[in-house]
Amino acid sequence: MLLKVENLDKHFGGDVPLHILRDINLELAEREFLAMIGPSGAGKTTLLNIISTLDAPTGGRVLIKNVDVHRLDQHALNRFRNRRLGFVFQDDLLLPHLTALENVALPARISRRSTRQASRRAEELLEQVGLNDRMKHKPGQLSGGQRQRVNLARALVNEPALLLADEPTARLDQATSQGIVQLLGELNEQLGVTILMVTHERELTNCAGRVVEFLDGRIVSDRSTDPGRRTCTKPLDT
Amino acid sequence: MRLPYELHLAHRNLARHPGHTAAMIGGLGLAVLVMVYIPSTMSSFYNDLIDRSIEQNSAHITIWPMEKSRGQMDHALRNRYGHSTVLAFTDRTFPRHRNLTGRHALSAQASKTSGVVSVASFVKEDATISRGNVNLGAVIEGIEPKQYSRVVNIAGHFPQKRIPKLGPSDIAIGFRMAEKLGIHTGEHIHVATPKTRRLMRVKAIFRSGYYDKDMHHGFVALRTAQRMFGMGNEVSALAVRCRNLEEAGTVSSTLEGRMPNKVRNWMDDNASLLAEIATVNRVTLFINVLVAMVASVGMANVFSMFVFNRQKELAILRAVGASRASLKMILLLEAMFIWVVGTIIGCTLVLGVMAYEQEHPYTVSEETYGIGSYATHPVPEAFVVACALAAVMMVGSALWSGRRAAKLNPAEVIFGR
């Protein structure tokens, strides 16, 4: 099992204690595409942040490839985050002064790969997400959909074990959103990338092989999609 | 080439905010300019003062006869004039009692001392110089020009930068005295000593740049002075030149241990000037530290703002695996870049100011300071200290801001929680 979430709790103290997540148990196999849906405040983004090690749980644990990620020391955690996890955020969190190519290559450079190796890998990925003519553009010169594609390419540059996507289409129009989700589906189907995606739009789950529904910090349903109904069919240019 | 990505990002960050970067470089450059200029200008001023008053006007070390105690004086006077003599005389009324005896032996002994470059004997006594109705108190210095100029660099005071040959009736006087007496080269003045009064020809008029010397000093030949003051073959003292000014203290201690004479070095003779310099140096250091502190606070604030404005970018870097040390390194590299360019600009500016001053030196009151003008010279130590302070300032600011950056919680910044 690639990801194992065990009895996860998250609450904030204060005058009025706030329970965000209650006793969450979740497993994700390699090459799976899981979509977590639910209304705002259901706790799905918090769970994603805890899995991504950007936030810490109040109780329970998260195992990725049998590593209890919240027990790692700071150095190991940085390394783990850099090499094992890929992030796509709802905002296109790109560094504005770097080109698309440099943004994509950044995690590879952080993992101390040479500039040449990192750039070559970044070029491949940008081609795969259909941005081979935008490599030298800075984020300000790209559309929202293109920026999100750059984000996606950056998330994949170190060939992570798990790709975490937090509402990757939140700021995009419907057509572009579909394009991004379709791209995620293609990455999953054709390259075998394991994906955990958060969305609150049910219609964007059509590429996912499994959909987990959240409500008030709990999982209320966990169902697999009929493979025949998945619509991510556009071949990925590899 | 495997350049660290921190270097790449630091470069891009600075290039992205050219105005901000230029302001920081300019601020640091100015701080360096001030930190180099203030000590350099003070140092130049006092070095000129010391050069003018020591190197060109007095010896590094002077060997005087040992002053007699009151008891020794009484004894000597009783022996000379009998017991009935009223012992109301003081040392100063009897020049011959203060003459240096055995000068050749002393001179030979001094010459052999390590650190001594040359030795010259001289006579120095008070006299009155008059012309018409104008009378002036003066110090008459009897010298052997060739020998004396090897000890004190007075040749530069004279026209053609050469001490004129002084005959038995020749005297060289300062330009202020000449003006006061209304006299020119070749004309005559009266010189009165307790022993004689003689008419002397003004052979040359010198300009020492030292007010007292130009107003109240006259050079005559050594032999002439000995005759004028009835000293026979004796002299007032020996002037000694050391390899360098700094050695004078050590050499004078050595000489003092070897001979029964009073040995004074230029530091003893200029104790008040040196104390003043020490005070000014302390004040200068204080000003520099103050400048460095103010600049540090400014830089730390600017860096802090720099970090604050880039919180999201730093959080993204953390999210994609950059370590806290890497964030600190990026800021440190930015600081080092600003330091290198800022100090180069600051040093270049200050050298430019100094070059301008060489062409347009400051004018100061010659009557007060003994020097009419001075220009700031580069003082290497000031550059080293300023550059080091600037480095400390920048590294400190970067580390302080880096600590704050490292504490950022990426989730809080990215998701606004």
Chai-1 contact restraints between the chains, C-beta under 6 A:
chainA,res_idxA,chainB,res_idxB,connection_type,confidence,min_distance_angstrom,max_distance_angstrom,comment,restraint_id
A,N49,B,A411,contact,1.0,0.0,6.0,A-B,restraint_1
A,L54,B,P410,contact,1.0,0.0,6.0,A-B,restraint_2
A,L54,B,A411,contact,1.0,0.0,6.0,A-B,restraint_3
A,D55,B,A411,contact,1.0,0.0,6.0,A-B,restraint_4
A,N78,B,G321,contact,1.0,0.0,6.0,A-B,restraint_5
A,N78,B,S323,contact,1.0,0.0,6.0,A-B,restraint_6
A,R81,B,G321,contact,1.0,0.0,6.0,A-B,restraint_7
A,N82,B,G321,contact,1.0,0.0,6.0,A-B,restraint_8
A,F87,B,A319,contact,1.0,0.0,6.0,A-B,restraint_9
A,L93,B,I316,contact,1.0,0.0,6.0,A-B,restraint_10
A,L95,B,E313,contact,1.0,0.0,6.0,A-B,restraint_11
A,H97,B,R12,contact,1.0,0.0,6.0,A-B,restraint_12
A,H97,B,R16,contact,1.0,0.0,6.0,A-B,restraint_13
A,P107,B,V320,contact,1.0,0.0,6.0,A-B,restraint_14
A,R109,B,Y5,contact,1.0,0.0,6.0,A-B,restraint_15
A,I110,B,G321,contact,1.0,0.0,6.0,A-B,restraint_16
A,I110,B,A322,contact,1.0,0.0,6.0,A-B,restraint_17
A,S114,B,R2,contact,1.0,0.0,6.0,A-B,restraint_18
